[in-house]
């Protein structure tokens, strides 16, 4: 939501959100690969969920 004073927060900047979303997606991919290689399906599902959360964090999700 927008700040009443008109100032935007640090995490509302598109560049910051893009970087954070890429980091979260990279962590999710690593979790998924570890889950596939080791045969631990819990890690695979956690990786899929983290990738989805990272995709939802992208700068296109900013609403003002």
Phi, psi and omega in degrees: 000159182278149179283136181299331181279353179090003179269138177264149181283171181296320183278356178274350179287134182301323182294318180293316179295324179294316180296314180297319180294323178293322178295316180295319178295320179297319177296319178296321178295319178298316178300317180295319180294317177299319179296321179290314184293318184272350180079016178264104187287339175296320178292324178296313180293323177297319178297320179296318179294318180294322176297318178296319177295320178295322178293326179286340181278355186300166184294343179288346182272000181285127177238129180238000000 
